């Protein structure tokens, strides 16, 4: 619901996505500093700096399409990881992957 304070835009919880991304980056991938991970994203040819990454992780900024895809590929190994998508999408979208 755009315009509300719950960080859900278009039925996708960007704050939750950012939290999952940050946890994956820091704990599972070992990138304790956002700057290192941002450089890894830039190495894939997508513009990213630590400030942008932190805003995405806090749910304060929605990544553009290229950033979203590369963040997912680097952090989760696929462009649209099912578990992350199901967690962050509104319930009306669950099961979309089974079509």
C-alpha positions as CSV (number, residue, x, y, z in Angstrom):
1,X,0.0,0.0,0.0
2,X,1.9,3.0,-1.3
3,X,2.0,6.0,1.0
4,X,1.8,4.1,4.3
5,X,4.5,3.8,6.8
6,X,4.7,0.0,6.8
7,X,7.3,-0.1,4.0
8,X,5.0,-2.1,1.7
9,X,4.9,-0.8,-1.8
10,X,3.0,-2.7,-4.4
11,X,2.3,-5.6,-1.9
12,X,6.0,-6.3,-1.5
13,X,7.6,-5.7,1.9
14,X,10.8,-3.9,1.0
15,X,11.9,-3.5,4.7
16,X,11.6,-7.3,5.2
17,X,13.5,-7.9,1.9
18,X,16.2,-5.5,3.1
19,X,16.5,-7.3,6.5
20,X,16.8,-10.7,4.8
21,X,19.4,-9.3,2.4
22,X,21.4,-7.8,5.2
23,X,21.3,-11.0,7.3
24,X,22.4,-13.0,4.2
25,X,25.2,-10.6,3.3
26,X,26.6,-10.3,6.8
27,X,26.0,-13.7,8.4
28,X,25.9,-16.2,5.5
29,X,28.2,-14.6,3.0
30,X,30.6,-13.0,5.5
31,X,30.4,-9.4,4.1
32,X,30.4,-7.7,7.5
33,X,30.8,-4.3,5.9
34,X,28.3,-3.1,3.3
35,X,31.0,-1.3,1.3
36,X,32.6,-4.7,0.5
37,X,29.3,-6.1,-0.7
38,X,28.5,-3.0,-2.7
39,X,31.8,-3.4,-4.5
40,X,30.9,-7.0,-5.3
41,X,27.6,-5.8,-6.8
42,X,29.4,-3.1,-8.8
43,X,31.8,-5.8,-10.1
44,X,28.7,-7.3,-11.8
45,X,28.2,-4.1,-13.7
46,X,25.4,-2.6,-11.6
47,X,25.8,0.8,-9.9
48,X,25.8,0.4,-6.1
49,X,27.5,2.2,-3.2
50,X,27.3,1.5,0.5
51,X,24.8,4.3,1.1
52,X,22.4,2.9,-1.5
53,X,22.9,-0.6,-0.1
54,X,22.2,0.5,3.5
55,X,19.0,2.3,2.3
56,X,17.8,-0.8,0.5
57,X,18.6,-2.9,3.6
58,X,16.6,-0.5,5.8
59,X,13.6,-0.5,3.5
60,X,14.1,3.2,2.9
61,X,14.9,2.8,-0.8
62,X,13.5,0.4,-3.4
63,X,16.2,-1.1,-5.7
64,X,15.8,-0.6,-9.4
65,X,15.2,-3.7,-11.5
66,X,18.9,-4.2,-12.3
67,X,19.9,-3.8,-8.7
68,X,17.2,-6.2,-7.5
69,X,18.2,-8.9,-9.9
70,X,21.9,-8.7,-9.2
71,X,21.4,-8.4,-5.4
72,X,19.4,-11.6,-5.6
73,X,21.8,-13.4,-7.9
74,X,24.8,-12.5,-5.7
75,X,23.1,-13.0,-2.3
76,X,20.7,-15.9,-3.0
77,X,22.0,-17.5,-6.2
78,X,19.0,-16.8,-8.3
79,X,17.2,-13.8,-9.8
80,X,13.9,-14.4,-8.0
81,X,14.6,-16.7,-5.0
82,X,11.2,-18.4,-4.2
83,X,11.6,-18.4,-0.5
84,X,12.5,-14.7,-0.3
85,X,9.8,-13.8,-2.8
86,X,7.1,-15.7,-0.9
87,X,8.3,-14.2,2.4
88,X,8.2,-10.6,1.1
89,X,5.2,-10.7,-1.2
90,X,1.6,-10.3,-0.2
91,X,-0.4,-13.5,0.3
92,X,-2.4,-12.9,-2.8
93,X,0.8,-13.6,-4.8
94,X,1.8,-16.8,-3.0
95,X,1.9,-19.8,-5.4
96,X,2.7,-17.6,-8.4
97,X,5.8,-19.6,-9.0
98,X,3.7,-22.8,-9.6
99,X,2.0,-21.4,-12.7
